[in-house]
Amino acid sequence: MDNEQLSASAGWVIIGTTAIAALAMAHHPTVGSSGYPTLIDEVRSEALLNRGVHGVMITYVVLVWAMVCSRTGWVTPDGVGGRLTDTALAFATLTMVGAALASGFFTPKMADQLSVASESDLALFRDALKLSYAANQVLAEAGVLGYGAAIALSGLGFLLCRPMQPVMGLLGIAIGVWFAFGIFAGLLTLDVHGMGMTFGLMAIWFVTLGIAMIREKR
């Protein structure tokens, strides 16, 4: 398989997995109960959906990392730029996997092991829920910063190495700068709604990148 076919295959995988991940995000469970006893029941009832959604997202970020890194040098020449992009993407992948594990697997596991009737268990679940949420937010913010850096570096690579594709370059830089500014300025909150919007921007970039990879002619 030559470089053109490899790029096209990677592009199709990126587009396909992005579509599946978008469908999973649309079904992301939300917790709406006001009382902790009811909340435990709610978390238990949504455990399968929660694990499924976050399992899909974990698979997605790992596959995107693998596909993009398999084509290192396609956007930027092999060297410092390519290594920085790969490093940022690897960092984003690891932190996003951690965020998904905290929210999608740790919290349901705690709910499964606790008794609604026990006050001590309710207090433990309350603390565990706070810890899980804090871990999810910190890791998700780090992941978004990592994706922002990787996307911005890729965009810069398009501008410098592929001047005939300026839209790709400007789009990548704009998304990367917004991710960094939004996180540090406190304008980008990564609750379910905010993460959905963030994923939407990531999806636009990766689908556009996938299309460019499919259309690549050498």
N, C-alpha and C positions, 0 to 999 in steps of 0.2 A: 504494500500500500504506500503510495507516494505522499508527499507533504500536503498536496491539495486534498487528497482523499482523507487524510488524517484530520486536517483542519475542518473539513465538512462534517465528518463523523462527530468530532468534539462539539461542533456548533449545534448539530441536531440534538445531542444529549443535553446540552445546556438549555436549549429552548424547551425540550420536552419535560425535563425535570423542573424547570421554572414554572411551567403551566401546572404541573401536578402540585408543586409547593404552594402556588397561588390558591388552588382549590382547597388545600388543607388549611391555609390561613383563614379562608372564608368560613371555615367550620371551627375555628378556635373557640374553645369553651370560655365562658365568662362566669365569674362567681358573683351572684347577686343576693345571697341570703344575708340577713342582718344578724342573726344569732349564731353563735359558734356551734351549738349542737346541730342545728339545721345545716350549717356550713359543712360540717364533717359528712353528713349524709349526702350533700350535694357533690362534694369532691369525690366521694365513693361512687356515686351514680354516674359521674362523668369520667371516671378513671380510664376506661377503655378508650373513649374519644380523646382524652387528654394525652394518653400515651401514643395513640395513633398519630395525632397531629404533630406532636413533637418528634416522634420517630421519623415521620416523613421529612420534617425540617432538618433533622440531623443527617439523614441520608442525602438530602439535597445539597447542603453546604459542603459535605465531603466530596460528593460527585463533582460539583462545580470546581472545587479546589483541584481535584485530580485532572479534570478536563483542561482547565486553564494552564496548570503547571505542565501538562503534557505538551503544550504548544508554546512553552517559554521561548522567546526569541521571535515569535510571530508578530507581536506588536512592537516590541523594542528589541534591538540587537542583544544577543547574549552578552552579559556583562553586568555592571553594577545595577543598571536600571531594572533588568530582568530579575536579578536576585532580590532587590528591594521589593519589587512587586510580589514575587513569590513569598517572601518572608511576611509581608503585610497580610497577604491572603491566608497564609498558614496560621498566623496569629488570630485573624478574624474567625477562621474555621474552628480552632480550638476553643476560643471563648464563647462562640455561639453554641457549640455543642454543650459546653458547661452550663450555659443559661437554659438550654432546653432540658437538660437533665434535672436541673434544680426545680423548674416549674412543672415539667411534664411527668417526672418519675419520682422525685423525692417527696413532693407534697402528697400525691395519691398513696404512696407507700406508708407515710406516716398516718394518714387517715384510716388505712386498712388495719393498722395495728392498735388503734386506740378505741376505747369504749366511750360512747356518747354519754353514758350514765355516770361516768367517773369525773368528778370535778378536777382531780389532779391531772387526768388525761386531757381534759379540755384546756387546762392551763398550759400543758406541754405542747398541745397542738397549736395553741395561740402563738407560743414562742417559736415553734418550728415553722409556722406559716410566715411569721415576720422574717425569720432567718432565710427561708427559701426565697421570699420576695426580694430581700436585699441582695442575696447572691445573684438572683436572676437579673436584677437591674444593673448591678456593677458589671457582670460579665457581658450583658447585652450592650451596654454603653461601650465597653472596650471593643466588642466585636464590631459595632457600627463604626467606631474610629478606625479599626483595622481595614474594614471594607472601604471606608472613605479614602484611606491612604492608597490602597491597592487600585481602586477605580481611578483616582486622580492621577496616579503614576501611569496607568494604562492610557488615560486620556492625553497626558503629556507625551507619551510615546507615539501616539497617533499624530499629534501635531508636529513632532520633530522628525519622525521617520516615515510617515505616510501623509504628507501634506495635501494629497488629493482627497482625504477623508477628514476635513476639518470639523464636521458636525460631530463625529465620534469623539474627537479630541476635546472639543468644548463641552460636550455633554458630560464626559467623564470628569473633567476638572470641576464643572459646576456641581455635580452630585457630591464629589469628594469634599469640596469646600463647604457645602451646606451641611454635610454630616458633621464635620469638625466644628463649625460655627454653632450649629444647633445644639450639640452636646455641651460644649463649653459655656455657651451663653444661657443654657437652661431652657431653650426654646423647643427642644426635641425631647419629649418624654416618651419612654418606651413601655407604656401600658399596651393593652391589646390594640387600641385604636392607633396609637402612635407607632407601634411596631408594624401595624398593617400598612400605614403610609410609608414608612421607611422601606419595608419590603417591596412596596410598589415601585419606588425609585430604583431599588436594586434590580428588580425584575426588568424594568425598562432598559437599564444598562446591559444586563446579561443577555436579554433577547436580542438587542441591537448588536451586541458583540457576536452572538451566535449567528445572526444573519450575515454579518460581515465575514465571518469565518467560512460559512457555506459558500458565499459568493467569491471567495478569494481565488484569484487566478495567478498561477506562477508560470 
